[in-house]
Amino acid sequence: MLLADHVPPTWRTTIYRAPHETTSVIRDALECVLPDRGNQDSCQPSVDTVALKHPHPQMICGDCFQWLAQRKENSIQAIVTDPPFGLIEYTEQELSKLRNGRGGVWRLPPTIGGCERKPLPRFTVLSRAQLESIRTYFEHWGKLVMRILVPGGHIMIASNPLLAPFLSAGLIAAGLEVRGTIIRLVRTLRGGDRPKLAEKEFSSISVIPRSCYEPWELFRKPLHEKTVAANLRLWKTGGLRRTPDGRPFPDVLKSEFPLPFETKIAPHPTLKPQRFLRQLAWAALPLGEGIILDPFMGSGSTLAAASALGYASIGIELDAEFMTLAEKAVPRLRQIQTEWQGFESNGGSAHMGLTDYLTRTA
Ligand SMILES: C[S@@+](CC[C@H](N)C(=O)[O-])C[C@H]1O[C@@H](n2cnc3c(N)ncnc32)[C@H](O)[C@@H]1O
């Protein structure tokens, strides 16, 4: 397929970086070239096998700090979110540099072998004062979140190995309980470079490690009841939902970059894959009841994941362009059928797939 040029160049990166996705890439490529499947624009995974009820997610354009301050107390059961963790990357100034192809805090990587690579924010440029402002930002945010989450409600929040300590310090100061870290195993292409302008001289050195994971910090609002069981009965929260075949939710999840058709549906610079987000969303509501909030919605990928599982969700997005993108992307992202083998922890044993489970219970 590659040699005959039926696999679009951008999809090759997926094959190289995530060989386990090769079968789905080839299948999608085949669907695009088969004569009765229409053109590439209509190339999407099939959506006809599961007829799920998709609760309509609520999307709000605005500042989540204002929204959180006005939201009713104890009215959200879980938060799954990917915040602007360096704070400056989503300011109007930095976004307009990104949109004009000028970079700024966004590192625009060179094209490799015809493959365009996605921009990455450069967190090593942050000063000590900016790092401290990350801590105070998340302390303020954490205090607002503490009020609206029900007791025992979990927060799953994306971070970055360099910034996670500052984010966590803020949330701890706000009164949230540390419940661990979920490791998204993904080769992020961050780090691993030789010393700048001395690459030959120090050819055997890398300045920081090549990052192979993305930490998702796990926090919980302290329980109100004496036990998890009592909290579950009253508030429907306190624990994490086990996998569909009854195993404990693992804290290492193999992941990949969003697949090419996901990026096409939702071209947000930091889009997260449905396959990964659905595993998080599944676990975040232990009894499958309640609302998942994403206060930093971006393209709405968390809402799409929640909705695909039949969960209610609310998303807030500050940027009007991303808000318009989310309105279009969520209904399409939530229909994606991902063929993962259940919750694959690093051990990699085959579990019952979430898709199988949903098909059976639909
Ligand atoms: C890291 S991105 C989330 C991307 C998302 N995970 C996805 O898959 O599309 C963070 C988003 O938060 C938005 N944002 C930044 N500050 C915000 C605020 N105060 N209130 C609401 N949204 C905000 C940014 O515009 C950006 O789209």
The ligand as an SDF file (V2000), in Angstrom:
LIG
                    3D

 27 29  0  0  0  0  0  0  0  0999 V2000
   -4.5260   21.7890   25.7490 C   0  0  0  0  0  0  0  0  0  0  0  0
   -5.9210   22.4270   24.9850 S   0  0  0  0  0  0  0  0  0  0  0  0
   -7.1260   21.1270   25.0740 C   0  0  0  0  0  0  0  0  0  0  0  0
   -7.1710   20.2960   23.8090 C   0  0  0  0  0  0  0  0  0  0  0  0
   -8.1030   19.1100   23.9360 C   0  0  0  0  0  0  0  0  0  0  0  0
   -7.5020   18.1060   24.7840 N   0  0  0  0  0  0  0  0  0  0  0  0
   -8.4040   18.4680   22.6000 C   0  0  0  0  0  0  0  0  0  0  0  0
   -8.2380   17.2450   22.4490 O   0  0  0  0  0  0  0  0  0  0  0  0
   -8.8310   19.1730   21.6890 O   0  0  0  0  0  0  0  0  0  0  0  0
   -6.4890   23.5940   26.1490 C   0  0  0  0  0  0  0  0  0  0  0  0
   -7.6520   24.4570   25.6770 C   0  0  0  0  0  0  0  0  0  0  0  0
   -8.0750   25.2820   26.7680 O   0  0  0  0  0  0  0  0  0  0  0  0
   -8.4910   26.5300   26.2430 C   0  0  0  0  0  0  0  0  0  0  0  0
   -8.4190   27.4960   27.3760 N   0  0  0  0  0  0  0  0  0  0  0  0
   -7.3440   28.1530   27.8540 C   0  0  0  0  0  0  0  0  0  0  0  0
   -7.6730   28.8960   28.9200 N   0  0  0  0  0  0  0  0  0  0  0  0
   -9.0060   28.6950   29.1250 C   0  0  0  0  0  0  0  0  0  0  0  0
   -9.9530   29.1910   30.0810 C   0  0  0  0  0  0  0  0  0  0  0  0
   -9.5920   30.0420   31.0420 N   0  0  0  0  0  0  0  0  0  0  0  0
  -11.2430   28.7830   29.9870 N   0  0  0  0  0  0  0  0  0  0  0  0
  -11.6310   27.9060   29.0190 C   0  0  0  0  0  0  0  0  0  0  0  0
  -10.7900   27.4210   28.0760 N   0  0  0  0  0  0  0  0  0  0  0  0
   -9.4940   27.7990   28.1310 C   0  0  0  0  0  0  0  0  0  0  0  0
   -7.5030   26.7990   25.1150 C   0  0  0  0  0  0  0  0  0  0  0  0
   -8.0280   27.7130   24.1720 O   0  0  0  0  0  0  0  0  0  0  0  0
   -7.3000   25.3920   24.5400 C   0  0  0  0  0  0  0  0  0  0  0  0
   -8.1710   25.1430   23.4380 O   0  0  0  0  0  0  0  0  0  0  0  0
  1  2  1  0
  2  3  1  0
  2 10  1  0
  3  4  1  0
  4  5  1  0
  5  6  1  0
  5  7  1  0
  7  8  2  0
  7  9  1  0
 10 11  1  0
 11 12  1  0
 11 26  1  0
 12 13  1  0
 13 14  1  0
 13 24  1  0
 14 15  1  0
 14 23  1  0
 15 16  2  0
 16 17  1  0
 17 18  1  0
 17 23  2  0
 18 19  1  0
 18 20  2  0
 20 21  1  0
 21 22  2  0
 22 23  1  0
 24 25  1  0
 24 26  1  0
 26 27  1  0
M  CHG  2   2   1   9  -1
M  END
$$$$
